[in-house]
Amino acid sequence: MVMKYQELINNGIKNLRKNHGLTQEEFAEKIDISIQGLSNIERNRYQPTAETIDKICNVFKITPYELILPKAEDSEDIIKNITLMLNRCTKRQLKKIYKIIDILIKF
């Protein structure tokens, strides 16, 4: 199964904006892109440039990894992030993950 990296990045950008309580206008201004550009990114119409990703990471002092998989703050966030990751796995990967989880839970 092919991971949808563009969707992960774009959703990460949208979640970052919402988690900081920013409007699209405020967020776009902080990262120096147009509101329409941000809207298109958040709706998965366009992929942000590497420069835009760098700006976002610099402004919010995060790594690109954190943009894709934000830090989970509570159990609900953790479960949501795990579910998002599992939905992108193949049947074979899911079987391996299941075995690993089963072993970890027994500790």
C-alpha positions in Angstrom: 0.0 0.0 0.0 1.3 3.4 -0.9 1.4 6.0 1.9 -0.1 9.3 1.0 2.7 11.6 2.2 1.1 14.7 0.6 -2.1 14.0 2.7 -0.1 13.5 5.8 1.9 16.7 5.3 -1.2 18.7 4.4 -3.3 17.4 7.3 -0.3 18.1 9.6 -0.3 21.7 8.4 -4.0 22.1 9.0 -3.8 20.5 12.5 -0.9 22.7 13.4 -2.9 25.8 12.5 -5.9 24.6 14.4 -3.9 23.5 17.5 -2.4 27.0 17.6 -5.9 28.6 17.3 -5.0 30.5 14.2 -7.3 31.4 11.3 -6.1 30.6 7.8 -5.3 34.3 7.3 -3.2 34.5 10.5 -1.4 31.2 9.7 -0.7 32.2 6.0 0.7 35.5 7.2 3.1 33.8 9.7 4.4 31.5 7.0 4.4 34.1 4.2 2.0 32.4 1.7 -1.3 33.5 0.3 -4.6 32.5 2.0 -5.7 30.8 -1.2 -2.4 28.9 -1.2 -2.9 27.7 2.4 -6.5 26.8 1.7 -5.4 24.7 -1.3 -2.8 22.9 0.8 -5.3 22.2 3.6 -7.8 20.8 1.1 -5.1 18.5 -0.4 -5.2 20.3 -3.8 -1.6 21.3 -3.7 1.5 20.1 -2.0 3.5 22.7 -0.1 7.0 23.5 -1.4 10.0 22.5 0.6 10.5 26.2 1.3 7.0 26.5 2.8 7.6 23.4 4.9 10.9 24.9 6.1 9.1 28.2 7.0 6.4 26.3 8.9 9.0 24.3 10.9 11.1 27.4 11.6 8.1 29.5 12.7 6.7 26.9 15.0 10.1 25.4 16.1 9.2 21.9 15.0 10.8 19.3 12.7 9.3 18.1 9.5 8.7 14.7 11.3 6.6 16.5 13.9 4.7 18.2 11.1 3.7 14.8 9.7 3.2 13.0 13.0 2.5 15.6 15.6 3.2 14.9 19.3 0.3 13.2 20.9 -0.8 14.9 24.1 -3.3 12.5 25.5 -4.6 8.9 25.0 -7.3 10.1 22.5 -4.6 11.8 20.4 -2.4 8.7 20.6 -5.2 6.4 19.5 -6.1 8.7 16.7 -2.5 8.9 15.4 -2.1 5.1 15.7 -5.3 4.6 13.8 -4.2 6.9 11.0 -0.9 5.0 10.7 -2.6 1.6 10.8 -5.1 2.6 8.1 -2.1 3.0 5.7 -0.6 -0.4 6.4 -0.8 -3.6 4.2 -2.3 -6.7 5.6 1.2 -8.1 6.1 2.3 -5.1 8.0 -0.8 -5.2 10.2 0.0 -8.8 11.1 3.6 -7.9 12.2 2.3 -4.9 14.1 -0.2 -7.1 15.9 2.5 -9.5 17.0 4.7 -6.7 18.3 1.8 -5.1 20.2 0.8 -8.5 21.7 4.4 -9.0 22.9 4.6 -5.4 24.3 1.4 -5.7 26.2 2.5 -8.9 28.0 5.4 -6.9 29.6 
